[in-house]
Amino acid sequence: MTELLANHVAGRWQTGSGAGSVLKDPVLGTALVRVDAGGLDLAAAFAFARETGGKALRALSYAQRAQLLAKVAAVLQANRDAYYDISMANSGTVKNDTAVDVDGGIYTLSQYAKWGTALGSARHLSDGAAVALAKEGAFQSQHIQVPTQGVALFINAFNFPGWGLWEKAAPALLSGVPVIIKPATATAWLTQRMVKDVVDAGVLPPGALSIICGSSAGLLDQLQPMDVMSFTGSAETAATIRAHSAITRHSVHSNIEADSVNCALLLPGHAADSEVVQLLAREVAREMTVKSGQKCTAIRRVLVPQALYDSVAQAIAAQLTKVVAGNPRNDSVRMGSLVSREQYAVVQQGLAQLLQHTTALHDARHNALVDADPAIAACAQPVLLGCQDPDATASVHDIEVFGPVATLMPYRNLEHALALAHRGQGSLVASIYGEAHYALAQTAIELAATHGRVHVVSPEVAKLHTGHGNVMPQSQHGGPGRAGGGAELGGLRALDFYHRKAAIQAQPSVQQALDN
């Protein structure tokens, strides 16, 4: 029987009492490990994290906690090769895709370690300058932020088992808040291994980092008013979470990242053979195929001038023709698999829905896989769809196929293009492609109301931009509306979620003593 991975709660490793869920290789179909959280004392787990982990973290300064993050990053870097092996086996990813997850997590930790060091010996954050409440400033109001005296519960998605943990844990731990992570079951092995390496290295105080693998049943019931909760996943599950009494009655601070039908927009006024069109085509193809399209930030809709519809379709198809899909263990393979056969079925179902109202402009579904049995492997080939009437076709704006699928659609003028972009009802990211700087800037401002991030690409930054779908810790990650209304990262802005703001009203000498 396969190994049953242990959970780390209440300061010790514990296995669940059940048989566990089997995690499988999505390409070969073989069993890898099992996870189970049955029988765990969740109340004790949360209490230990709050009381032991939280107290130890809050006793440190921001700079001291930053040093802990640097040590965590060093532990992960030392075990990096093992994480690549686990990701290939459990997530079916090629090396370049694994780098986004594993190396991206290490990079994010390192960035927060650097930023935290600059905060020095402080144990709270000032929010603006003191303002006078009485004549001659004899009585003042100073806003400060202090770490919340609770625990941070993370319920994560399957697509980023490495980065998905550390992009949340880095600002939480830097803030002085202990973390309990519940990774998605399908890809929990990598998360568990990373946590195990960090815990076993002893670089964090007991209770600072816990992990529960398996069912999430009962986790929300443990939340108390000073706790915070962050969820990444489907809009349906997000709605269930928002209805829980922890949120509705106890006002637990929550951050939600849900569905997002992100778009790429080509500004008008470019020739079919222009560099801008080629930049768009390459980025669309890349976003469709990185991690087999399993990114919350991937391009799902491509908006282009009507006159360039056919040319852009051909340019994107030319890029997709180069894609070799199959077993990531084969060096010739550029795109691996989805995370499971179950997810493969969901992708095919969503694609079938879209195909009722669109045309397949590039369809690689009948191409042969490399070193993979199509009856077993969860490998989905890229499909570029076309929709000539996006105004009357609601499905292309509403359905997010979480795989290598995107839809090309034409617009009449820029006003029409912006209207189509806004029909995503709130997205994580939009990208704009063009040459005229003023037009790029004004379009970015127009899209900012419904997108958490606007990525602007011109020929000058062809080799410099970080990519439509790459989430950088320096920039905000999140989006309004259907994207969940959440916000993560953005440099030190991320610390806001893990702090409580208060106004200290006092005489100037007391205000000055706050920082001593």
BELZIFEN-V93492 format. One record per residue. RES is the residue in one small letter. SS is DSSP state (~ for helix, > for strand, _ for the rest). NEAR is the number of other C-alpha atoms within 10 Angstrom. D_CENTER is the distance of its C-alpha to the mean C-alpha in Angstrom with 1 decimal. Layout:
BEGIN
RES;SS;NEAR;D_CENTER, RES;SS;NEAR;D_CENTER
END
This chain:
BEGIN
m;_;7;33.1, t;_;11;29.6, e;>;12;28.4, l;>;18;27.0, l;_;23;24.2, a;_;21;24.9, n;>;24;22.9, h;>;23;23.2, v;>;25;24.4, a;_;24;27.2, g;_;18;27.5, r;>;13;28.3, w;>;14;27.2, q;>;17;28.0, t;_;19;27.9, g;_;19;27.8, s;_;11;31.1, g;_;12;30.2, a;_;12;30.3, g;_;20;26.5, s;>;17;24.2, v;>;17;24.5, l;>;24;21.6, k;>;22;22.8, d;_;26;22.6, p;_;29;21.3, v;_;31;23.8, l;_;16;26.8, g;_;18;26.4, t;_;14;27.6, a;>;16;26.8, l;>;17;24.9, v;>;19;24.5, r;>;23;24.6, v;>;28;22.6, d;_;24;24.2, a;_;25;24.1, g;_;18;27.4, g;_;11;29.9, l;_;17;27.7, d;_;11;29.0, l;~;18;25.9, a;~;14;27.9, a;~;13;29.0, a;~;21;25.5, f;~;28;24.3, a;~;18;27.6, f;~;21;27.5, a;~;27;24.1, r;~;23;25.2, e;~;16;28.7, t;~;18;28.7, g;~;27;25.2, g;~;26;24.9, k;~;19;28.5, a;~;19;28.2, l;~;25;25.1, r;~;22;26.6, a;_;12;29.8, l;_;17;28.2, s;_;21;27.7, y;~;27;24.5, a;~;21;25.9, q;~;20;26.7, r;~;26;23.2, a;~;29;21.9, q;~;20;24.3, l;~;21;22.8, l;~;29;19.3, a;~;21;21.3, k;~;20;23.0, v;~;26;19.8, a;~;23;18.6, a;~;16;22.1, v;~;19;22.1, l;~;23;19.0, q;~;15;20.6, a;~;10;23.8, n;_;13;22.3, r;~;16;20.1, d;~;11;22.4, a;~;13;22.1, y;~;23;18.4, y;~;22;18.9, d;~;17;21.5, i;~;20;19.5, s;~;26;16.6, m;~;22;19.3, a;~;28;21.1, n;~;26;18.5, s;~;32;15.8, g;_;32;18.4, t;_;32;16.7, v;_;27;18.9, k;~;19;18.9, n;~;14;17.2, d;~;22;14.1, t;~;24;14.3, a;~;19;14.5, v;~;19;11.1, d;~;23;9.8, v;~;25;12.8, d;~;21;14.1, g;~;22;10.9, g;~;26;10.7, i;~;26;14.4, y;~;19;14.3, t;~;26;12.1, l;~;30;14.5, s;~;21;17.4, q;~;21;16.5, y;~;27;16.5, a;~;26;19.6, k;~;16;21.3, w;~;17;20.4, g;~;24;21.5, t;~;19;24.7, a;_;13;25.7, l;_;17;25.7, g;_;14;28.6, s;_;16;30.5, a;_;16;29.4, r;_;19;28.3, h;_;20;27.4, l;>;19;26.3, s;>;16;28.6, d;_;13;27.5, g;_;9;30.0, a;_;11;33.7, a;_;21;36.3, v;>;13;38.1, a;>;17;41.7, l;_;14;42.7, a;_;11;46.4, k;~;8;48.9, e;~;8;48.7, g;~;13;45.3, a;_;12;47.1, f;_;18;44.3, q;>;21;40.7, s;>;20;37.2, q;>;20;34.3, h;>;16;30.7, i;>;19;28.8, q;>;18;25.5, v;>;19;25.7, p;>;25;23.2, t;_;23;23.0, q;_;21;25.2, g;_;25;23.0, v;>;30;20.2, a;>;31;16.4, l;>;26;15.4, f;>;23;11.8, i;>;22;11.6, n;_;22;8.7, a;_;23;8.2, f;_;19;10.1, n;_;23;8.4, f;_;28;6.9, p;_;26;9.7, g;_;30;10.2, w;~;24;7.5, g;~;23;5.6, l;~;24;9.0, w;~;26;10.1, e;~;24;7.8, k;~;24;9.0, a;~;26;12.3, a;~;30;13.5, p;~;28;14.1, a;~;25;15.3, l;~;28;17.8, l;~;31;18.9, s;~;30;19.6, g;_;31;21.7, v;_;30;19.9, p;>;34;19.8, v;>;29;16.8, i;>;26;17.1, i;>;24;14.3, k;>;25;14.6, p;_;29;12.6, a;_;22;12.9, t;~;22;16.4, a;~;25;16.3, t;~;26;14.6, a;~;28;15.4, w;~;26;17.8, l;~;23;15.7, t;~;25;14.2, q;~;25;17.8, r;~;19;19.3, m;~;23;17.3, v;~;21;18.2, k;~;19;21.7, d;~;16;22.2, v;~;19;21.3, v;~;23;23.3, d;~;11;26.2, a;~;12;26.3, g;_;12;27.0, v;_;16;25.2, l;_;20;23.9, p;_;17;26.2, p;_;21;26.7, g;_;29;24.5, a;_;30;21.8, l;>;26;19.4, s;>;28;19.8, i;>;24;18.3, i;_;30;19.3, c;_;28;18.9, g;_;22;20.2, s;_;17;20.7, s;_;15;19.1, a;_;10;22.5, g;_;10;23.8, l;_;16;20.9, l;~;17;20.7, d;~;12;24.5, q;~;15;24.3, l;_;23;22.5, q;_;17;25.0, p;_;15;25.1, m;_;19;24.0, d;_;24;20.9, v;>;27;17.3, m;>;23;14.8, s;>;19;11.0, f;>;21;9.9, t;>;24;7.1, g;_;19;9.4, s;_;17;12.4, a;~;17;14.4, e;~;10;17.3, t;~;12;16.0, a;~;18;14.7, a;~;13;18.3, t;~;9;19.8, i;~;18;17.9, r;~;15;19.1, a;_;11;22.6, h;_;14;22.8, s;~;14;25.5, a;~;22;23.3, i;~;19;21.8, t;~;11;24.9, r;_;10;27.5, h;_;14;26.2, s;_;15;23.7, v;_;20;21.0, h;>;17;18.4, s;>;19;15.3, n;>;21;11.9, i;>;27;10.6, e;>;28;7.7, a;_;27;9.8, d;_;28;11.3, s;_;33;11.5, v;_;29;14.4, n;>;29;13.7, c;>;29;16.9, a;>;26;18.7, l;>;25;22.1, l;>;25;25.2, l;_;22;27.6, p;_;20;31.3, g;_;11;34.0, h;_;16;33.1, a;_;12;35.1, a;_;16;33.9, d;_;12;34.4, s;_;11;32.7, e;~;16;30.2, v;~;21;27.7, v;~;23;27.9, q;~;17;27.3, l;~;20;24.3, l;~;25;22.8, a;~;21;23.8, r;~;18;22.4, e;~;21;18.9, v;~;28;18.9, a;~;26;20.1, r;~;23;17.6, e;~;24;14.6, m;~;28;16.4, t;~;29;16.9, v;~;23;14.1, k;~;29;12.9, s;~;29;15.4, g;~;27;13.4, q;_;22;10.7, k;_;21;7.7, c;_;26;6.6, t;_;24;7.9, a;_;34;11.0, i;>;29;14.4, r;>;30;16.1, r;>;28;19.1, v;>;27;21.4, l;>;24;24.0, v;>;28;27.1, p;>;21;30.7, q;~;15;33.0, a;~;14;35.2, l;~;20;32.5, y;~;20;31.1, d;~;15;33.0, s;~;16;32.6, v;~;23;28.8, a;~;21;28.7, q;~;15;30.9, a;~;19;28.9, i;~;24;25.6, a;~;22;27.6, a;~;15;29.2, q;~;16;25.9, l;~;24;24.7, t;_;13;28.2, k;_;10;27.4, v;_;17;24.6, v;_;19;25.8, a;>;27;24.0, g;>;28;24.8, n;_;29;24.9, p;_;23;22.6, r;_;18;25.5, n;_;14;27.6, d;_;9;27.3, s;_;13;28.0, v;_;19;24.9, r;_;22;22.2, m;>;29;19.9, g;_;34;19.6, s;_;31;18.9, l;_;27;16.7, v;_;28;16.0, s;_;24;19.2, r;~;21;22.2, e;~;12;21.1, q;~;17;18.0, y;~;19;20.4, a;~;13;22.7, v;~;15;20.1, v;~;20;19.3, q;~;15;23.1, q;~;13;23.8, g;~;17;21.5, l;~;22;23.0, a;~;13;26.4, q;~;15;25.8, l;~;25;24.9, l;~;16;27.8, q;_;9;30.2, h;_;18;29.7, t;_;23;28.8, t;>;16;30.3, a;>;15;28.9, l;>;17;29.3, h;>;19;28.1, d;>;17;28.0, a;_;17;27.6, r;_;12;27.6, h;_;8;31.1, n;_;11;30.5, a;_;14;31.2, l;_;19;28.5, v;>;17;29.2, d;_;16;30.2, a;_;20;28.6, d;_;16;30.3, p;_;15;29.0, a;_;10;30.3, i;_;15;28.1, a;_;25;25.1, a;_;27;21.9, c;_;29;22.0, a;_;28;21.5, q;_;26;23.1, p;_;27;21.9, v;>;22;23.5, l;>;26;23.9, l;>;25;25.3, g;>;26;27.5, c;>;22;28.3, q;_;16;31.5, d;_;13;31.5, p;_;21;28.0, d;_;16;29.8, a;_;10;31.2, t;_;14;28.4, a;_;14;26.0, s;~;16;24.1, v;~;28;22.6, h;~;22;20.9, d;~;16;20.1, i;_;17;19.1, e;_;24;15.7, v;_;23;16.6, f;_;27;13.6, g;_;30;15.4, p;_;29;17.4, v;>;31;18.9, a;>;29;19.3, t;>;24;22.2, l;>;28;24.5, m;>;25;26.4, p;>;23;29.2, y;>;25;29.9, r;_;12;33.4, n;_;13;32.7, l;~;16;30.0, e;~;11;30.4, h;~;14;29.8, a;~;20;26.7, l;~;16;25.2, a;~;13;26.2, l;~;21;24.4, a;~;25;21.2, h;~;19;21.4, r;_;17;22.0, g;_;27;18.3, q;_;19;18.8, g;_;26;15.8, s;>;33;12.8, l;>;33;9.7, v;>;30;11.8, a;>;28;15.4, s;>;24;17.2, i;>;24;21.0, y;>;22;23.5, g;_;23;27.0, e;_;18;29.7, a;_;11;31.1, h;~;11;29.5, y;~;9;30.7, a;~;14;29.5, l;~;19;26.0, a;~;12;25.9, q;~;10;27.3, t;~;19;25.0, a;~;19;22.0, i;~;11;23.5, e;~;14;24.1, l;~;22;20.6, a;~;18;19.1, a;_;14;20.2, t;_;23;17.9, h;>;28;14.9, g;>;22;12.5, r;>;23;13.0, v;>;20;16.0, h;>;16;16.3, v;>;21;20.1, v;>;24;21.7, s;_;19;25.5, p;~;15;27.7, e;~;9;27.9, v;~;10;24.3, a;_;13;24.3, k;_;11;23.9, l;_;9;22.0, h;_;13;19.0, t;_;13;15.6, g;_;17;14.6, h;_;25;13.4, g;_;23;10.0, n;_;16;9.5, v;_;22;7.4, m;_;18;10.3, p;_;21;10.8, q;_;15;13.8, s;_;16;12.4, q;>;19;10.9, h;>;23;7.4, g;_;28;8.3, g;_;28;11.3, p;_;22;14.7, g;~;17;16.4, r;~;21;15.0, a;~;27;11.4, g;_;25;12.0, g;_;17;13.6, g;_;21;11.1, a;_;20;10.5, e;>;24;8.8, l;>;24;10.0, g;_;16;12.8, g;~;17;15.0, l;~;18;17.1, r;~;14;16.2, a;~;24;13.5, l;~;24;16.6, d;~;19;17.9, f;~;22;15.9, y;~;26;17.6, h;>;22;21.0, r;>;15;23.8, k;>;15;25.9, a;>;14;29.6, a;>;13;32.6, i;>;15;35.3, q;>;17;38.7, a;>;17;41.5, q;_;16;44.1, p;~;16;43.1, s;~;10;44.1, v;~;13;41.8, q;~;17;38.9, q;~;12;39.7, a;~;8;39.7, l;_;13;36.1, d;_;12;35.0, n;_;7;37.7
END
